[in-house]
Amino acid sequence: MKKIAVHTLGCKVNQYDTEAMLECFERAGWEAVPFDSGEADLYLVNTCTVTGTGDQKSLRLIRHLGREFPKAHIIVAGCLAQRDAARVTLPGVRLVIGTQRRSEVVPLYEAALAQNGPLIAVGPLKGAAFERLFVSRHEGKTRAVMKIQEGCDRWCSYCIIPSVRGPVRSMPLEAVKAEAARLGEAGYCELVLTGIHLASYGRESGERLADAIRAAHDASGVRRVRLGSLEPVVVTDEFCRAIKAMPRLCPQFHLALQSGCDSVLSRMKRRYTTAEFREAAAKLRACLPGCALTTDVLTGFPGETDAEAEETLAFVESIGFARIHVFPYSRRAGTLADRMGAQVPQAVKRDRAAKLIALGNKLAASYAKEMIGAVREVLFEEENEGYTPEYVRVRVDGAGEPGSIRRVLIGRTEDELAFGRVLQDERSE
């Protein structure tokens, strides 16, 4: 039996796509082996190009595989492959497929073998339909990722993703219902709805994101639904009324901020102001008191002054996020920001990122501390560790069966980690 190993760089959407391609090979009779086992006949690398670091990691890994395993074949997929197929066609690479045709990965690989040379199966994304992929395995029977949306047309000035992921397209609502039901019946009690720009779900068909959430929420066997990244524009009064009526929706919302300064947001071509962001945060907290708001912040954007960076720090602290992810700005050729003047030096970016990370750690610890004395339903991923609906990590002295949800009394915290004990006389069914 031939053996395949896979590796993913980048986001949860990429992880989903990788798993789907792996399962295509397994259905064709291949055996999956660990990536570092050295036993694979074929390596599949799903690349990332959202930052320069993503490019470098992807290329470094492909070169390493070509050198270390010269008899093995390599398939390169993902965003960097879509953006620059020639650049990733390195020694050992037999197939390059980008961000479409992933469901065809096995026959395309067989075609590459038949022609005895690298096959570039990367095509234009204009007019692309939503590609249905099938994933049966997820994170240890605890949660399953459902990719319900693909593509983006926001064209933020720093972002390359619209050009490598293509136009907005969505999984049809009936398919969302069917997939959620399949996963619920398979025993996955938490579904994570994700996409490249989740807030755009259904826009091309007239369907609404709230409808997709409801479809997953109502599926038999599903105990929790969690959302991927959103933008303030989606947080309307109608949206809040809809989610308030869904008790199994996790009260954790990732609202992508990027900057807490209006002048920087304008240069980024983000489609909201800090006032609108603050209003969206307030609406979610009024709708679901105590909910966790998490975010992304991009620091060192071209032209960002010390004063603008301080403005972002102050705004982030005023919102009181439960967690923030910090990314120094990375130049991407082909974007508007790449052509802007006043590029910020790397040392300044690192300093600003360090300040934001320190603030994020403080805010995360503060949010976790608010749970002391409360009882939370914890989804266990390991025997003694799991996550609350707000995605606070909890460790317990006793044992909770992985995949189970148990009621836990929070007794103390250390930084952003909470500690508690399982209430033995109570189960969350």
C-alpha positions as CSV (number, residue, x, y, z in Angstrom):
1,M,0.0,0.0,0.0
2,K,1.4,3.4,-1.0
3,K,1.8,5.9,1.8
4,I,1.0,9.7,1.9
5,A,1.9,12.4,4.5
6,V,0.3,15.8,4.6
7,H,1.3,19.2,6.1
8,T,-0.8,22.4,6.4
9,L,0.5,25.9,6.7
10,G,-1.9,28.7,7.5
11,C,-5.6,29.0,8.6
12,K,-8.3,26.6,9.7
13,V,-9.8,26.7,6.2
14,N,-6.5,25.3,4.9
15,Q,-6.6,22.6,7.6
16,Y,-10.0,21.6,6.4
17,D,-9.0,21.5,2.8
18,T,-5.9,19.4,3.6
19,E,-8.0,16.8,5.5
20,A,-10.4,16.6,2.6
21,M,-7.6,15.9,0.1
22,L,-6.1,13.3,2.5
23,E,-9.3,11.5,2.7
24,C,-9.5,11.5,-1.1
25,F,-6.3,9.5,-1.2
26,E,-7.4,7.2,1.6
27,R,-10.6,6.3,-0.3
28,A,-8.3,5.5,-3.2
29,G,-6.4,3.0,-1.1
30,W,-3.5,5.1,0.2
31,E,-2.3,4.9,3.8
32,A,-1.7,8.1,5.8
33,V,1.5,8.2,7.8
34,P,3.0,10.9,10.1
35,F,4.7,13.7,8.2
36,D,7.9,13.3,10.1
37,S,8.1,9.5,9.7
38,G,10.1,9.5,6.6
39,E,8.0,6.7,5.2
40,A,5.8,8.5,2.7
41,D,5.8,7.9,-1.0
42,L,3.9,11.1,-1.5
43,Y,3.9,14.4,0.4
44,L,1.1,16.9,0.1
45,V,1.9,20.5,1.3
46,N,-1.0,22.9,1.6
47,T,0.7,26.4,1.4
48,C,-0.1,29.8,2.8
49,T,0.7,33.2,1.3
50,V,-1.1,35.6,3.6
51,T,2.3,36.9,4.8
52,G,5.9,36.8,3.6
53,T,6.6,34.4,6.5
54,G,3.9,32.0,5.0
55,D,5.7,32.1,1.7
56,Q,9.1,31.4,3.2
57,K,7.9,28.5,5.3
58,S,6.0,27.0,2.4
59,L,9.0,27.2,0.0
60,R,11.5,26.0,2.7
61,L,9.4,22.9,3.4
62,I,9.0,22.0,-0.3
63,R,12.8,22.4,-0.8
64,H,13.5,20.3,2.3
65,L,11.3,17.5,1.1
66,G,12.9,17.5,-2.4
67,R,16.3,17.2,-0.8
68,E,15.6,14.7,1.9
69,F,13.3,12.4,0.0
70,P,14.4,12.5,-3.6
71,K,12.4,9.3,-4.5
72,A,9.2,10.6,-3.1
73,H,6.7,12.8,-5.0
74,I,5.3,16.1,-3.8
75,I,1.9,17.8,-4.4
76,V,1.7,21.5,-3.7
77,A,-1.7,23.0,-3.0
78,G,-3.2,26.2,-1.4
79,C,-2.8,29.9,-1.7
80,L,0.9,30.3,-2.6
81,A,0.4,27.6,-5.3
82,Q,-2.6,29.5,-6.7
83,R,-0.6,32.8,-6.6
84,D,2.7,31.6,-8.1
85,A,2.6,28.0,-9.4
86,A,6.0,28.4,-11.1
87,R,7.6,29.4,-7.9
88,V,6.5,26.2,-6.1
89,T,7.3,23.9,-8.9
90,L,10.6,22.8,-7.3
91,P,12.5,19.5,-7.5
92,G,10.2,16.6,-6.6
93,V,6.9,18.4,-7.2
94,R,4.6,16.4,-9.5
95,L,1.4,18.3,-9.1
96,V,0.4,21.9,-8.3
97,I,-3.4,22.6,-7.8
98,G,-3.9,25.9,-6.0
99,T,-7.3,26.6,-4.3
100,Q,-9.6,24.8,-6.6
101,R,-10.0,21.2,-7.9
102,R,-9.0,19.8,-4.6
103,S,-11.7,17.1,-4.8
104,E,-9.9,16.0,-8.0
105,V,-6.5,15.6,-6.4
106,V,-6.2,11.8,-6.9
107,P,-7.0,11.7,-10.7
108,L,-4.9,14.9,-11.2
109,Y,-2.0,13.2,-9.5
110,E,-2.5,10.1,-11.7
111,A,-2.5,12.3,-14.7
112,A,0.7,13.9,-13.6
113,L,2.3,10.4,-13.4
114,A,1.0,9.5,-16.8
115,Q,2.7,12.5,-18.4
116,N,5.9,11.9,-16.5
117,G,6.4,15.5,-15.5
118,P,5.0,18.2,-13.2
119,L,1.3,19.0,-13.9
120,I,0.2,22.6,-13.2
121,A,-3.6,22.3,-12.6
122,V,-4.0,25.9,-11.4
123,G,-6.7,27.9,-13.3
124,P,-8.5,31.3,-13.0
125,L,-10.9,31.6,-10.1
126,K,-13.4,34.0,-11.9
127,G,-16.8,32.4,-11.9
128,A,-15.7,29.5,-9.6
129,A,-18.5,27.6,-7.8
130,F,-18.4,26.5,-4.2
131,E,-16.3,23.3,-4.1
132,R,-17.9,20.7,-1.9
133,L,-15.3,18.8,0.0
134,F,-15.9,15.8,2.3
135,V,-14.3,15.5,5.7
136,S,-15.2,12.6,8.1
137,R,-12.5,13.1,10.7
138,H,-12.1,16.1,12.9
139,E,-10.3,17.1,16.1
140,G,-10.5,13.9,18.2
141,K,-14.3,13.5,18.1
142,T,-14.7,16.8,20.0
143,R,-15.3,19.4,17.4
144,A,-15.8,19.5,13.7
145,V,-14.9,22.3,11.3
146,M,-17.5,23.1,8.7
147,K,-16.3,25.2,5.8
148,I,-19.5,26.9,4.6
149,Q,-18.0,29.8,2.6
150,E,-15.2,30.5,0.2
151,G,-13.6,33.6,-1.3
152,C,-13.5,37.3,-0.5
153,D,-14.1,40.5,-2.5
154,R,-13.3,43.1,0.2
155,W,-9.9,43.9,-1.3
156,C,-8.4,45.4,1.8
157,S,-5.3,47.3,0.8
158,Y,-2.9,45.0,2.6
159,C,-4.5,41.6,1.7
160,I,-3.6,39.2,-1.1
161,I,-6.3,36.7,-0.3
162,P,-9.1,37.8,-2.7
163,S,-6.7,37.1,-5.6
164,V,-5.8,33.6,-4.5
165,R,-9.2,32.5,-3.1
166,G,-11.5,34.0,-5.7
167,P,-15.0,35.4,-5.5
168,V,-17.5,35.0,-2.7
169,R,-19.4,31.7,-2.9
170,S,-21.3,29.7,-0.2
171,M,-22.4,26.2,0.6
172,P,-26.1,26.0,-0.2
173,L,-28.3,26.1,2.9
174,E,-29.7,22.6,2.3
175,A,-26.2,21.3,2.1
176,V,-25.3,23.0,5.4
177,K,-28.3,21.3,7.0
178,A,-27.2,17.9,5.6
179,E,-23.6,18.3,6.6
180,A,-24.4,19.4,10.1
181,A,-26.8,16.5,10.5
182,R,-24.1,14.0,9.3
183,L,-21.6,15.4,11.8
184,G,-24.0,15.5,14.6
185,E,-25.0,11.9,14.0
186,A,-21.3,11.0,13.8
187,G,-20.9,12.2,17.4
188,Y,-19.3,15.6,17.0
189,C,-21.0,17.8,19.7
190,E,-19.4,21.1,18.6
191,L,-19.4,22.5,15.0
192,V,-17.2,25.4,14.0
193,L,-18.5,27.3,11.1
194,T,-15.7,28.8,9.1
195,G,-14.9,30.5,5.7
196,I,-12.5,32.9,4.1
197,H,-15.0,35.8,4.7
198,L,-17.8,34.3,6.8
199,A,-19.7,37.6,7.0
200,S,-20.4,37.3,3.2
201,Y,-22.1,33.9,3.6
202,G,-25.1,33.6,1.2
203,R,-24.7,37.1,-0.3
204,E,-24.7,35.7,-3.8
205,S,-27.8,33.6,-3.2
206,G,-29.8,35.8,-0.9
207,E,-29.4,33.5,2.1
208,R,-28.2,34.8,5.4
209,L,-25.5,33.8,7.8
210,A,-28.0,33.5,10.6
211,D,-29.9,30.9,8.5
212,A,-26.7,28.8,8.2
213,I,-26.1,29.1,11.9
214,R,-29.6,28.0,12.6
215,A,-29.2,25.0,10.3
216,A,-26.2,23.8,12.2
217,H,-27.7,24.7,15.6
218,D,-30.8,22.6,15.0
219,A,-29.0,19.5,13.7
220,S,-29.5,16.4,15.9
221,G,-26.7,15.6,18.2
222,V,-25.0,19.0,17.9
223,R,-24.5,20.5,21.4
224,R,-22.5,23.6,20.4
225,V,-22.0,25.9,17.4
226,R,-19.0,28.2,17.2
227,L,-18.4,30.9,14.6
228,G,-15.2,31.9,12.8
229,S,-14.1,35.4,12.1
230,L,-16.8,38.1,11.6
231,E,-16.8,41.8,10.8
232,P,-18.9,44.6,12.6
233,V,-21.1,44.9,9.5
234,V,-22.8,41.6,10.2
235,V,-23.8,42.5,13.8
236,T,-27.2,44.1,13.1
237,D,-30.2,44.2,15.5
238,E,-31.7,41.4,13.3
239,F,-28.6,39.2,13.6
240,C,-28.5,39.7,17.4
241,R,-32.2,38.7,17.7
242,A,-31.5,35.6,15.7
243,I,-28.5,34.4,17.7
244,K,-30.1,35.2,21.1
245,A,-32.7,32.6,20.2
246,M,-30.0,29.9,19.7
247,P,-28.9,28.7,23.1
248,R,-26.4,26.3,21.7
249,L,-24.4,29.0,19.9
250,C,-21.1,29.6,21.8
251,P,-20.9,33.2,23.1
252,Q,-17.5,33.8,21.6
253,F,-17.3,36.2,18.6
254,H,-14.1,36.9,16.7
255,L,-14.5,40.4,15.4
256,A,-11.6,41.3,13.2
257,L,-10.4,44.8,14.2
258,Q,-7.0,45.2,12.4
259,S,-6.5,48.7,13.8
260,G,-8.1,50.9,16.5
261,C,-7.3,54.1,14.6
262,D,-9.7,55.5,12.0
263,S,-7.0,57.0,9.8
264,V,-5.3,53.6,9.6
265,L,-8.5,51.8,9.0
266,S,-9.2,54.2,6.1
267,R,-5.8,53.5,4.5
268,M,-6.4,49.8,5.0
269,K,-9.7,50.1,3.2
270,R,-11.6,48.4,6.0
271,R,-15.3,49.2,5.7
272,Y,-16.0,50.4,9.3
273,T,-14.9,53.0,11.8
274,T,-13.9,52.5,15.4
275,A,-17.2,53.9,16.4
276,E,-19.0,51.3,14.4
277,F,-16.8,48.5,15.8
278,R,-17.6,49.7,19.3
279,E,-21.3,49.7,18.6
280,A,-21.1,46.1,17.3
281,A,-19.3,45.0,20.4
282,A,-21.9,46.7,22.6
283,K,-24.7,45.0,20.7
284,L,-23.2,41.6,21.2
285,R,-22.6,42.2,24.9
286,A,-26.2,43.5,25.3
287,C,-27.5,40.4,23.5
288,L,-25.3,37.9,25.3
289,P,-23.9,39.4,28.5
290,G,-20.5,38.0,29.4
291,C,-19.7,36.9,25.9
292,A,-16.1,36.7,24.8
293,L,-14.9,39.1,22.1
294,T,-11.7,38.1,20.4
295,T,-9.9,39.9,17.5
296,D,-7.0,40.3,15.1
297,V,-4.7,43.4,15.2
298,L,-2.3,44.3,12.4
299,T,0.5,46.5,13.5
300,G,3.1,48.5,11.5
301,F,0.8,49.3,8.6
302,P,2.5,51.7,6.1
303,G,2.4,55.2,7.5
304,E,1.4,54.1,11.0
305,T,2.8,56.8,13.4
306,D,3.6,56.3,17.0
307,A,0.5,58.3,17.9
308,E,-1.7,56.0,15.7
309,A,-0.1,52.9,17.3
310,E,-0.9,54.2,20.7
311,E,-4.4,55.0,19.6
312,T,-4.9,51.3,18.7
313,L,-3.5,50.2,22.1
314,A,-5.9,52.4,23.9
315,F,-8.9,51.3,21.8
316,V,-8.0,47.6,22.3
317,E,-7.8,48.1,26.0
318,S,-11.1,50.0,26.1
319,I,-13.0,47.2,24.3
320,G,-11.6,44.6,26.7
321,F,-11.1,41.7,24.4
322,A,-10.9,38.2,25.8
323,R,-8.0,37.4,23.4
324,I,-6.2,39.2,20.6
325,H,-4.0,37.8,17.8
326,V,-1.3,40.2,16.7
327,F,0.3,40.3,13.3
328,P,3.1,42.6,12.1
329,Y,2.2,44.0,8.7
330,S,3.8,42.0,5.9
331,R,4.2,43.5,2.4
332,R,2.4,41.6,-0.3
333,A,3.3,42.3,-3.9
334,G,0.2,43.2,-5.9
335,T,-1.6,44.9,-3.1
336,L,-2.2,48.6,-2.8
337,A,-0.3,48.8,0.6
338,D,2.8,47.4,-1.0
339,R,3.0,50.6,-3.2
340,M,2.4,53.0,-0.3
341,G,5.3,55.1,1.1
342,A,6.4,55.3,4.7
343,Q,6.9,51.6,5.2
344,V,7.4,51.0,8.9
345,P,10.8,49.5,9.9
346,Q,10.8,45.9,11.1
347,A,12.2,46.9,14.5
348,V,9.4,49.3,15.0
349,K,6.8,46.6,14.0
350,R,8.3,44.2,16.5
351,D,8.2,46.7,19.3
352,R,4.6,47.6,18.6
353,A,3.6,44.0,18.3
354,A,5.3,43.2,21.6
355,K,3.2,45.9,23.3
356,L,0.0,44.6,21.8
357,I,0.9,41.0,22.8
358,A,1.6,42.1,26.4
359,L,-1.8,43.9,26.5
360,G,-3.5,40.9,25.0
361,N,-2.1,38.6,27.7
362,K,-3.3,41.0,30.4
363,L,-6.8,41.2,28.9
364,A,-7.0,37.4,28.5
365,A,-6.0,36.9,32.1
366,S,-8.6,39.5,33.2
367,Y,-11.4,37.8,31.2
368,A,-10.5,34.3,32.6
369,K,-10.4,35.7,36.2
370,E,-14.0,36.9,35.8
371,M,-15.1,33.2,35.7
372,I,-13.9,32.4,39.2
373,G,-16.8,31.0,41.2
374,A,-18.9,30.3,38.1
375,V,-20.0,27.0,36.7
376,R,-19.2,26.4,33.0
377,E,-19.9,23.6,30.6
378,V,-16.5,22.4,29.5
379,L,-16.0,20.4,26.3
380,F,-13.1,18.0,27.2
381,E,-10.4,17.5,24.5
382,E,-8.1,15.6,26.9
383,E,-8.9,13.8,30.1
384,N,-8.2,16.8,32.3
385,E,-8.5,19.8,29.9
386,G,-11.1,21.4,27.7
387,Y,-12.8,24.7,26.7
388,T,-15.8,26.6,27.9
389,P,-18.3,28.0,25.4
390,E,-16.4,31.3,25.6
391,Y,-13.2,29.4,24.6
392,V,-11.5,29.7,27.9
393,R,-9.1,26.8,28.5
394,V,-9.9,24.9,31.7
395,R,-7.9,22.3,33.5
396,V,-9.4,20.0,36.2
397,D,-8.0,17.7,38.9
398,G,-10.4,14.9,38.1
399,A,-11.0,13.3,34.7
400,G,-13.5,14.2,31.9
401,E,-13.9,11.8,29.0
402,P,-12.6,13.4,25.8
403,G,-15.5,14.5,23.7
404,S,-17.8,14.8,26.8
405,I,-19.3,18.1,28.1
406,R,-19.2,18.3,31.9
407,R,-20.2,21.1,34.3
408,V,-17.1,22.5,36.0
409,L,-16.8,24.9,39.0
410,I,-14.1,27.4,38.3
411,G,-11.9,27.9,41.4
412,R,-8.9,29.9,40.3
413,T,-6.9,31.1,37.3
414,E,-3.3,31.4,36.3
415,D,-2.9,34.0,33.5
416,E,-5.5,32.9,30.9
417,L,-5.8,29.3,32.1
418,A,-8.7,28.5,34.5
419,F,-8.7,25.6,37.0
420,G,-11.7,23.9,38.4
421,R,-13.4,20.7,39.5
422,V,-15.9,18.6,37.7
423,L,-19.3,18.5,39.5
424,Q,-19.5,14.8,39.8
425,D,-23.3,14.7,40.5
426,E,-24.1,16.7,37.4
427,R,-23.7,15.9,33.8
428,S,-24.5,18.3,30.9
429,E,-26.7,16.2,28.6
